[in-house]
Amino acid sequence: MTKSQDGPPAVELSGRARERAAELGVRRIALSLTHTRTLAAAMVVMED
């Protein structure tokens, strides 16, 4: 996960995950993050 100074967080794949995503034709990765004081959750959607 990466985050620019004024941009939203993003997913940056590397190694085998990057290779597999390319094999599957993944062109876009959407990331949603949320949290409360005691819990955190993330959801990732990969699109072709």
PDB file of N, H, CA, C and O in Angstrom:
ATOM      1  N   MET A   1       0.835  -1.151   0.000  1.00  0.00           N
ATOM      2  CA  MET A   1       0.000   0.000   0.000  1.00  0.00           C
ATOM      3  C   MET A   1       0.889   1.225   0.000  1.00  0.00           C
ATOM      4  O   MET A   1       1.888   1.282   0.717  1.00  0.00           O
ATOM      5  N   THR A   2       0.524   2.195  -0.800  1.00  0.00           N
ATOM      6  H   THR A   2      -0.288   2.149  -1.383  1.00  0.00           H
ATOM      7  CA  THR A   2       1.264   3.452  -0.857  1.00  0.00           C
ATOM      8  C   THR A   2       0.287   4.600  -0.651  1.00  0.00           C
ATOM      9  O   THR A   2      -0.923   4.430  -0.797  1.00  0.00           O
ATOM     10  N   LYS A   3       0.816   5.763  -0.311  1.00  0.00           N
ATOM     11  H   LYS A   3       1.799   5.901  -0.191  1.00  0.00           H
ATOM     12  CA  LYS A   3      -0.025   6.939  -0.133  1.00  0.00           C
ATOM     13  C   LYS A   3       0.781   8.164  -0.513  1.00  0.00           C
ATOM     14  O   LYS A   3       1.879   8.389  -0.005  1.00  0.00           O
ATOM     15  N   SER A   4       0.219   8.951  -1.415  1.00  0.00           N
ATOM     16  H   SER A   4      -0.673   8.769  -1.828  1.00  0.00           H
ATOM     17  CA  SER A   4       0.870  10.203  -1.762  1.00  0.00           C
ATOM     18  C   SER A   4       0.508  11.253  -0.720  1.00  0.00           C
ATOM     19  O   SER A   4      -0.384  11.028   0.098  1.00  0.00           O
ATOM     20  N   GLN A   5       1.180  12.384  -0.737  1.00  0.00           N
ATOM     21  H   GLN A   5       1.905  12.567  -1.401  1.00  0.00           H
ATOM     22  CA  GLN A   5       0.934  13.416   0.270  1.00  0.00           C
ATOM     23  C   GLN A   5      -0.513  13.893   0.272  1.00  0.00           C
ATOM     24  O   GLN A   5      -1.110  14.035   1.339  1.00  0.00           O
ATOM     25  N   ASP A   6      -1.081  14.140  -0.891  1.00  0.00           N
ATOM     26  H   ASP A   6      -0.595  14.024  -1.758  1.00  0.00           H
ATOM     27  CA  ASP A   6      -2.447  14.635  -0.921  1.00  0.00           C
ATOM     28  C   ASP A   6      -3.391  13.729  -1.699  1.00  0.00           C
ATOM     29  O   ASP A   6      -4.479  14.153  -2.087  1.00  0.00           O
ATOM     30  N   GLY A   7      -2.985  12.497  -1.928  1.00  0.00           N
ATOM     31  H   GLY A   7      -2.100  12.153  -1.613  1.00  0.00           H
ATOM     32  CA  GLY A   7      -3.834  11.577  -2.667  1.00  0.00           C
ATOM     33  C   GLY A   7      -4.327  10.433  -1.809  1.00  0.00           C
ATOM     34  O   GLY A   7      -3.903  10.275  -0.664  1.00  0.00           O
ATOM     35  N   PRO A   8      -5.213   9.644  -2.356  1.00  0.00           N
ATOM     36  CA  PRO A   8      -5.733   8.496  -1.609  1.00  0.00           C
ATOM     37  C   PRO A   8      -4.704   7.364  -1.548  1.00  0.00           C
ATOM     38  O   PRO A   8      -3.765   7.342  -2.343  1.00  0.00           O
ATOM     39  N   PRO A   9      -4.871   6.439  -0.625  1.00  0.00           N
ATOM     40  CA  PRO A   9      -3.981   5.285  -0.583  1.00  0.00           C
ATOM     41  C   PRO A   9      -4.186   4.424  -1.826  1.00  0.00           C
ATOM     42  O   PRO A   9      -5.264   4.426  -2.421  1.00  0.00           O
ATOM     43  N   ALA A  10      -3.163   3.701  -2.205  1.00  0.00           N
ATOM     44  H   ALA A  10      -2.288   3.699  -1.721  1.00  0.00           H
ATOM     45  CA  ALA A  10      -3.235   2.860  -3.398  1.00  0.00           C
ATOM     46  C   ALA A  10      -2.501   1.550  -3.139  1.00  0.00           C
ATOM     47  O   ALA A  10      -1.698   1.447  -2.211  1.00  0.00           O
ATOM     48  N   VAL A  11      -2.785   0.557  -3.965  1.00  0.00           N
ATOM     49  H   VAL A  11      -3.438   0.640  -4.718  1.00  0.00           H
ATOM     50  CA  VAL A  11      -2.123  -0.737  -3.876  1.00  0.00           C
ATOM     51  C   VAL A  11      -1.033  -0.791  -4.931  1.00  0.00           C
ATOM     52  O   VAL A  11      -1.280  -0.471  -6.094  1.00  0.00           O
ATOM     53  N   GLU A  12       0.159  -1.188  -4.544  1.00  0.00           N
ATOM     54  H   GLU A  12       0.360  -1.448  -3.600  1.00  0.00           H
ATOM     55  CA  GLU A  12       1.261  -1.370  -5.480  1.00  0.00           C
ATOM     56  C   GLU A  12       1.741  -2.812  -5.352  1.00  0.00           C
ATOM     57  O   GLU A  12       2.344  -3.186  -4.347  1.00  0.00           O
ATOM     58  N   LEU A  13       1.471  -3.612  -6.370  1.00  0.00           N
ATOM     59  H   LEU A  13       0.981  -3.308  -7.187  1.00  0.00           H
ATOM     60  CA  LEU A  13       1.849  -5.023  -6.337  1.00  0.00           C
ATOM     61  C   LEU A  13       3.305  -5.199  -6.739  1.00  0.00           C
ATOM     62  O   LEU A  13       3.862  -4.383  -7.473  1.00  0.00           O
ATOM     63  N   SER A  14       3.912  -6.272  -6.251  1.00  0.00           N
ATOM     64  H   SER A  14       3.459  -6.935  -5.655  1.00  0.00           H
ATOM     65  CA  SER A  14       5.288  -6.591  -6.642  1.00  0.00           C
ATOM     66  C   SER A  14       5.439  -8.106  -6.704  1.00  0.00           C
ATOM     67  O   SER A  14       4.583  -8.852  -6.228  1.00  0.00           O
ATOM     68  N   GLY A  15       6.521  -8.533  -7.285  1.00  0.00           N
ATOM     69  H   GLY A  15       7.216  -7.927  -7.671  1.00  0.00           H
ATOM     70  CA  GLY A  15       6.839  -9.957  -7.329  1.00  0.00           C
ATOM     71  C   GLY A  15       5.766 -10.798  -7.983  1.00  0.00           C
ATOM     72  O   GLY A  15       5.192 -10.420  -9.005  1.00  0.00           O
ATOM     73  N   ARG A  16       5.502 -11.945  -7.379  1.00  0.00           N
ATOM     74  H   ARG A  16       5.968 -12.252  -6.549  1.00  0.00           H
ATOM     75  CA  ARG A  16       4.538 -12.903  -7.941  1.00  0.00           C
ATOM     76  C   ARG A  16       3.132 -12.318  -8.017  1.00  0.00           C
ATOM     77  O   ARG A  16       2.395 -12.610  -8.959  1.00  0.00           O
ATOM     78  N   ALA A  17       2.747 -11.496  -7.038  1.00  0.00           N
ATOM     79  H   ALA A  17       3.345 -11.260  -6.273  1.00  0.00           H
ATOM     80  CA  ALA A  17       1.414 -10.886  -7.071  1.00  0.00           C
ATOM     81  C   ALA A  17       1.258 -10.003  -8.308  1.00  0.00           C
ATOM     82  O   ALA A  17       0.206  -9.999  -8.947  1.00  0.00           O
ATOM     83  N   ARG A  18       2.300  -9.262  -8.636  1.00  0.00           N
ATOM     84  H   ARG A  18       3.154  -9.264  -8.116  1.00  0.00           H
ATOM     85  CA  ARG A  18       2.263  -8.407  -9.834  1.00  0.00           C
ATOM     86  C   ARG A  18       2.181  -9.257 -11.100  1.00  0.00           C
ATOM     87  O   ARG A  18       1.424  -8.944 -12.019  1.00  0.00           O
ATOM     88  N   GLU A  19       2.962 -10.327 -11.139  1.00  0.00           N
ATOM     89  H   GLU A  19       3.577 -10.581 -10.392  1.00  0.00           H
ATOM     90  CA  GLU A  19       2.948 -11.227 -12.295  1.00  0.00           C
ATOM     91  C   GLU A  19       1.566 -11.857 -12.484  1.00  0.00           C
ATOM     92  O   GLU A  19       1.042 -11.906 -13.596  1.00  0.00           O
ATOM     93  N   ARG A  20       0.991 -12.333 -11.389  1.00  0.00           N
ATOM     94  H   ARG A  20       1.416 -12.293 -10.485  1.00  0.00           H
ATOM     95  CA  ARG A  20      -0.311 -13.000 -11.468  1.00  0.00           C
ATOM     96  C   ARG A  20      -1.406 -12.022 -11.884  1.00  0.00           C
ATOM     97  O   ARG A  20      -2.281 -12.370 -12.678  1.00  0.00           O
ATOM     98  N   ALA A  21      -1.363 -10.823 -11.363  1.00  0.00           N
ATOM     99  H   ALA A  21      -0.652 -10.540 -10.719  1.00  0.00           H
ATOM    100  CA  ALA A  21      -2.342  -9.806 -11.757  1.00  0.00           C
ATOM    101  C   ALA A  21      -2.241  -9.533 -13.258  1.00  0.00           C
ATOM    102  O   ALA A  21      -3.259  -9.384 -13.933  1.00  0.00           O
ATOM    103  N   ALA A  22      -1.021  -9.467 -13.777  1.00  0.00           N
ATOM    104  H   ALA A  22      -0.193  -9.588 -13.228  1.00  0.00           H
ATOM    105  CA  ALA A  22      -0.832  -9.254 -15.216  1.00  0.00           C
ATOM    106  C   ALA A  22      -1.388 -10.435 -16.005  1.00  0.00           C
ATOM    107  O   ALA A  22      -2.026 -10.240 -17.040  1.00  0.00           O
ATOM    108  N   GLU A  23      -1.153 -11.648 -15.534  1.00  0.00           N
ATOM    109  H   GLU A  23      -0.634 -11.807 -14.694  1.00  0.00           H
ATOM    110  CA  GLU A  23      -1.691 -12.840 -16.202  1.00  0.00           C
ATOM    111  C   GLU A  23      -3.214 -12.801 -16.258  1.00  0.00           C
ATOM    112  O   GLU A  23      -3.817 -13.227 -17.244  1.00  0.00           O
ATOM    113  N   LEU A  24      -3.824 -12.297 -15.213  1.00  0.00           N
ATOM    114  H   LEU A  24      -3.334 -11.951 -14.412  1.00  0.00           H
ATOM    115  CA  LEU A  24      -5.284 -12.237 -15.126  1.00  0.00           C
ATOM    116  C   LEU A  24      -5.866 -11.015 -15.841  1.00  0.00           C
ATOM    117  O   LEU A  24      -7.085 -10.878 -15.941  1.00  0.00           O
ATOM    118  N   GLY A  25      -5.006 -10.138 -16.332  1.00  0.00           N
ATOM    119  H   GLY A  25      -4.015 -10.250 -16.250  1.00  0.00           H
ATOM    120  CA  GLY A  25      -5.471  -8.954 -17.055  1.00  0.00           C
ATOM    121  C   GLY A  25      -5.940  -7.825 -16.158  1.00  0.00           C
ATOM    122  O   GLY A  25      -6.725  -6.981 -16.590  1.00  0.00           O
ATOM    123  N   VAL A  26      -5.474  -7.794 -14.915  1.00  0.00           N
ATOM    124  H   VAL A  26      -4.837  -8.479 -14.564  1.00  0.00           H
ATOM    125  CA  VAL A  26      -5.868  -6.723 -14.002  1.00  0.00           C
ATOM    126  C   VAL A  26      -5.310  -5.400 -14.517  1.00  0.00           C
ATOM    127  O   VAL A  26      -4.111  -5.271 -14.766  1.00  0.00           O
ATOM    128  N   ARG A  27      -6.194  -4.429 -14.671  1.00  0.00           N
ATOM    129  H   ARG A  27      -7.167  -4.534 -14.469  1.00  0.00           H
ATOM    130  CA  ARG A  27      -5.784  -3.102 -15.147  1.00  0.00           C
ATOM    131  C   ARG A  27      -6.016  -2.018 -14.105  1.00  0.00           C
ATOM    132  O   ARG A  27      -5.404  -0.952 -14.163  1.00  0.00           O
ATOM    133  N   ARG A  28      -6.897  -2.290 -13.158  1.00  0.00           N
ATOM    134  H   ARG A  28      -7.394  -3.157 -13.111  1.00  0.00           H
ATOM    135  CA  ARG A  28      -7.217  -1.284 -12.140  1.00  0.00           C
ATOM    136  C   ARG A  28      -7.420  -1.978 -10.798  1.00  0.00           C
ATOM    137  O   ARG A  28      -8.047  -3.034 -10.713  1.00  0.00           O
ATOM    138  N   ILE A  29      -6.878  -1.362  -9.756  1.00  0.00           N
ATOM    139  H   ILE A  29      -6.369  -0.504  -9.825  1.00  0.00           H
ATOM    140  CA  ILE A  29      -7.060  -1.872  -8.402  1.00  0.00           C
ATOM    141  C   ILE A  29      -7.673  -0.748  -7.569  1.00  0.00           C
ATOM    142  O   ILE A  29      -7.069   0.310  -7.391  1.00  0.00           O
ATOM    143  N   ALA A  30      -8.878  -0.994  -7.064  1.00  0.00           N
ATOM    144  H   ALA A  30      -9.368  -1.854  -7.208  1.00  0.00           H
ATOM    145  CA  ALA A  30      -9.557  -0.019  -6.206  1.00  0.00           C
ATOM    146  C   ALA A  30      -9.399  -0.452  -4.754  1.00  0.00           C
ATOM    147  O   ALA A  30      -9.522  -1.635  -4.437  1.00  0.00           O
ATOM    148  N   LEU A  31      -9.131   0.487  -3.893  1.00  0.00           N
ATOM    149  H   LEU A  31      -9.031   1.448  -4.150  1.00  0.00           H
ATOM    150  CA  LEU A  31      -8.898   0.215  -2.480  1.00  0.00           C
ATOM    151  C   LEU A  31      -9.805   1.092  -1.635  1.00  0.00           C
ATOM    152  O   LEU A  31      -9.891   2.300  -1.856  1.00  0.00           O
ATOM    153  N   SER A  32     -10.481   0.485  -0.670  1.00  0.00           N
ATOM    154  H   SER A  32     -10.411  -0.496  -0.491  1.00  0.00           H
ATOM    155  CA  SER A  32     -11.312   1.226   0.270  1.00  0.00           C
ATOM    156  C   SER A  32     -10.870   0.874   1.679  1.00  0.00           C
ATOM    157  O   SER A  32     -10.742  -0.301   2.024  1.00  0.00           O
ATOM    158  N   LEU A  33     -10.639   1.893   2.488  1.00  0.00           N
ATOM    159  H   LEU A  33     -10.743   2.848   2.208  1.00  0.00           H
ATOM    160  CA  LEU A  33     -10.224   1.697   3.879  1.00  0.00           C
ATOM    161  C   LEU A  33     -11.217   2.387   4.811  1.00  0.00           C
ATOM    162  O   LEU A  33     -11.770   3.436   4.480  1.00  0.00           O
ATOM    163  N   THR A  34     -11.431   1.794   5.963  1.00  0.00           N
ATOM    164  H   THR A  34     -10.981   0.942   6.232  1.00  0.00           H
ATOM    165  CA  THR A  34     -12.276   2.408   6.982  1.00  0.00           C
ATOM    166  C   THR A  34     -11.781   1.981   8.356  1.00  0.00           C
ATOM    167  O   THR A  34     -11.107   0.960   8.493  1.00  0.00           O
ATOM    168  N   HIS A  35     -12.114   2.757   9.356  1.00  0.00           N
ATOM    169  H   HIS A  35     -12.662   3.586   9.244  1.00  0.00           H
ATOM    170  CA  HIS A  35     -11.714   2.378  10.703  1.00  0.00           C
ATOM    171  C   HIS A  35     -12.593   3.067  11.752  1.00  0.00           C
ATOM    172  O   HIS A  35     -13.218   4.097  11.503  1.00  0.00           O
ATOM    173  N   THR A  36     -12.609   2.461  12.912  1.00  0.00           N
ATOM    174  H   THR A  36     -12.101   1.624  13.115  1.00  0.00           H
ATOM    175  CA  THR A  36     -13.187   3.057  14.107  1.00  0.00           C
ATOM    176  C   THR A  36     -12.082   3.076  15.143  1.00  0.00           C
ATOM    177  O   THR A  36     -10.928   2.786  14.829  1.00  0.00           O
ATOM    178  N   ARG A  37     -12.417   3.405  16.339  1.00  0.00           N
ATOM    179  H   ARG A  37     -13.355   3.640  16.594  1.00  0.00           H
ATOM    180  CA  ARG A  37     -11.404   3.421  17.384  1.00  0.00           C
ATOM    181  C   ARG A  37     -10.809   2.047  17.645  1.00  0.00           C
ATOM    182  O   ARG A  37      -9.642   1.940  18.022  1.00  0.00           O
ATOM    183  N   THR A  38     -11.599   0.992  17.449  1.00  0.00           N
ATOM    184  H   THR A  38     -12.547   1.079  17.143  1.00  0.00           H
ATOM    185  CA  THR A  38     -11.135  -0.349  17.806  1.00  0.00           C
ATOM    186  C   THR A  38     -11.011  -1.319  16.637  1.00  0.00           C
ATOM    187  O   THR A  38     -10.454  -2.404  16.806  1.00  0.00           O
ATOM    188  N   LEU A  39     -11.514  -0.960  15.453  1.00  0.00           N
ATOM    189  H   LEU A  39     -11.966  -0.079  15.316  1.00  0.00           H
ATOM    190  CA  LEU A  39     -11.489  -1.864  14.313  1.00  0.00           C
ATOM    191  C   LEU A  39     -11.010  -1.157  13.054  1.00  0.00           C
ATOM    192  O   LEU A  39     -11.132   0.060  12.916  1.00  0.00           O
ATOM    193  N   ALA A  40     -10.461  -1.950  12.138  1.00  0.00           N
ATOM    194  H   ALA A  40     -10.362  -2.939  12.250  1.00  0.00           H
ATOM    195  CA  ALA A  40     -10.080  -1.419  10.830  1.00  0.00           C
ATOM    196  C   ALA A  40     -10.454  -2.463   9.783  1.00  0.00           C
ATOM    197  O   ALA A  40     -10.439  -3.664  10.051  1.00  0.00           O
ATOM    198  N   ALA A  41     -10.790  -1.982   8.582  1.00  0.00           N
ATOM    199  H   ALA A  41     -10.802  -1.006   8.364  1.00  0.00           H
ATOM    200  CA  ALA A  41     -11.148  -2.892   7.497  1.00  0.00           C
ATOM    201  C   ALA A  41     -10.666  -2.318   6.169  1.00  0.00           C
ATOM    202  O   ALA A  41     -10.585  -1.104   5.982  1.00  0.00           O
ATOM    203  N   ALA A  42     -10.353  -3.227   5.261  1.00  0.00           N
ATOM    204  H   ALA A  42     -10.419  -4.213   5.413  1.00  0.00           H
ATOM    205  CA  ALA A  42      -9.951  -2.832   3.918  1.00  0.00           C
ATOM    206  C   ALA A  42     -10.664  -3.732   2.916  1.00  0.00           C
ATOM    207  O   ALA A  42     -10.919  -4.905   3.187  1.00  0.00           O
ATOM    208  N   MET A  43     -10.980  -3.165   1.756  1.00  0.00           N
ATOM    209  H   MET A  43     -10.773  -2.211   1.536  1.00  0.00           H
ATOM    210  CA  MET A  43     -11.571  -3.950   0.664  1.00  0.00           C
ATOM    211  C   MET A  43     -10.842  -3.572  -0.618  1.00  0.00           C
ATOM    212  O   MET A  43     -10.630  -2.396  -0.914  1.00  0.00           O
ATOM    213  N   VAL A  44     -10.467  -4.600  -1.367  1.00  0.00           N
ATOM    214  H   VAL A  44     -10.640  -5.555  -1.126  1.00  0.00           H
ATOM    215  CA  VAL A  44      -9.749  -4.396  -2.619  1.00  0.00           C
ATOM    216  C   VAL A  44     -10.536  -5.042  -3.740  1.00  0.00           C
ATOM    217  O   VAL A  44     -10.977  -6.185  -3.621  1.00  0.00           O
ATOM    218  N   VAL A  45     -10.712  -4.311  -4.831  1.00  0.00           N
ATOM    219  H   VAL A  45     -10.354  -3.382  -4.928  1.00  0.00           H
ATOM    220  CA  VAL A  45     -11.377  -4.836  -6.030  1.00  0.00           C
ATOM    221  C   VAL A  45     -10.401  -4.688  -7.186  1.00  0.00           C
ATOM    222  O   VAL A  45      -9.883  -3.601  -7.444  1.00  0.00           O
ATOM    223  N   MET A  46     -10.155  -5.806  -7.886  1.00  0.00           N
ATOM    224  H   MET A  46     -10.576  -6.689  -7.677  1.00  0.00           H
ATOM    225  CA  MET A  46      -9.279  -5.785  -9.058  1.00  0.00           C
ATOM    226  C   MET A  46     -10.148  -5.936 -10.299  1.00  0.00           C
ATOM    227  O   MET A  46     -10.974  -6.845 -10.382  1.00  0.00           O
ATOM    228  N   GLU A  47      -9.958  -5.043 -11.257  1.00  0.00           N
ATOM    229  H   GLU A  47      -9.287  -4.305 -11.189  1.00  0.00           H
ATOM    230  CA  GLU A  47     -10.775  -5.030 -12.474  1.00  0.00           C
ATOM    231  C   GLU A  47      -9.905  -5.208 -13.706  1.00  0.00           C
ATOM    232  O   GLU A  47      -8.741  -4.808 -13.736  1.00  0.00           O
ATOM    233  N   ASP A  48     -10.504  -5.819 -14.721  1.00  0.00           N
ATOM    234  H   ASP A  48     -11.450  -6.143 -14.696  1.00  0.00           H
ATOM    235  CA  ASP A  48      -9.790  -5.943 -15.998  1.00  0.00           C
ATOM    236  C   ASP A  48     -10.244  -4.894 -16.967  1.00  0.00           C
ATOM    237  O   ASP A  48      -9.754  -4.842 -18.095  1.00  0.00           O
TER     238      ASP A  48
END
